[in-house]
Amino acid sequence: MRKAIPYGRQNITAEDLATVVATLQSDYLTQGPMIASFEEAFAQYIGSKYAVAVANGTAALHLCTLALEVKPGQKVITTPITFAASANCVRYCGGEVVFADIDPETYLLDYHSVEKLLEGSPLGTYHGIIPVDFAGRAVNLEKFKALAEKYNLWIVEDSCHSPGGFFIDSNGNHQNCGNGNFADLAIFSFHPVKHIASGEGGMVTTNDEKLYKKLLMLRTHGIVKSDHLYTNTIEFAGGDTNYPGWYMEMQELGFNYRLTDFQAALGLSQLKRAEEGIARRRTIAQKYEEAFKGKSFIKGQSGVVEGHAYHLYIIEVENRLGLYNFLRTQNIFAQIHYIPCHLMPYYRQMGWKEDDMPKAENYYKHCISLPMYPTLTEEEQQFVIDKVVGFYN
Ligand SMILES: *Cc1c(COP(=O)(O)O)cnc(C)c1O
């Protein structure tokens, strides 16, 4: 039996290993120099002013809703076709998740569905939008930004699938996912199936200095360690004319969402190969596209799109269950992304039900993600293609 072909997987090189080992042997296991180096290099790669490394993508999302001060009952709009964490971060702060349907052509949060929600409610009903660069395809945030300005909303871009992805704005410029030009905050994950792996890990990017400082504080218990920020008196702190060396203050209810230094070292080492990885992903997408062109069993696919980061390669097919089970017998582990979030039992409790999001639900009936990762060999990809085509013949 040939080796299993998953839908996505990490690639750890000898250079990655050497970097991690060197960091493990250094003076720092956590919050050492690798954190700042990774943050700096990541911000530069994405094109944002600031980056804050955190424990995972979910923690990154939670820090965003905390920094934006989401309050109980506040409504936030997101897509049902995403990993649940995109929505859950609103619930962590007691906010209310409002799903809007997808565009069946792009599988992304549909601008018109969002606009309809906003137009149908008094100003101030909604507080934010969380668009997701699903599968690696960049959301056109220029359009959403205009809506956000009109309705006074913040935007958190969930870019977990799209480091290195971009959309082309109305002036013809490339706008990288997470660059902060149109969103208040953006988040990334370094889970092994994502483009850059650090085991667990995440990043928040922003161009807003105030939010950046808040994220830093909330990442580490809400503690500040800087004389000019203290609110207790020097006398209380036990100093004479200055705050004593040990002094610090916990000013907000934060968390321990720090990344370790050796994970940052791995992330930094992986980041060096990010563009190479995307180029390979685009080549794989091209080959799938050509292989499936005009095939009657394919209902739709996003095709080869400029700026797509190809975290996933998704096709929509008839008899999806049959194909999925057949591929498993061939040791090909295709996957389904995603079961619509609004139909998870947790969200059904809140009143969401079938037919609420007809386009997302119809997409879910047919979608399947084929193997897509830089180390997938040409021979393996051909095997996958032959099996898919063979199943329908
Ligand atoms: C992976 C992922 C997350 C969560 O990231 P973790 O690092 O696994 O916590 C959030 N949103 C999307 C779209 C993801 O793919």
The ligand as an ORCA input file, in Angstrom:
! r2SCAN-3c Opt
* xyz 0 1
  C      -6.970     27.066     11.845
  C      -7.977     28.143     11.846
  C      -8.291     28.882     12.999
  C      -7.771     28.561     14.349
  O      -6.406     28.448     14.455
  P      -5.751     27.507     15.592
  O      -4.309     27.872     15.508
  O      -6.032     26.100     15.209
  O      -6.361     27.892     16.897
  C      -9.184     29.932     12.863
  N      -9.764     30.230     11.685
  C      -9.503     29.520     10.573
  C     -10.162     29.907      9.284
  C      -8.623     28.445     10.620
  O      -8.387     27.727      9.521
*
